[in-house]
């Protein structure tokens, strides 16, 4: 691996990391809301 990142390469890696974090966060929120709704609707 290269220890010296080029600025454009570093920016691209940050964009990918941010998008991955957002996708994981949206999935986590969807699962959380799903469990809440399943508990509310099961009554």
Secondary structure as GFF3:
##gff-version 3
##sequence-region A 1 43
A	DSSP	alpha_helix	7	41	.	.	.	ID=ss1
###
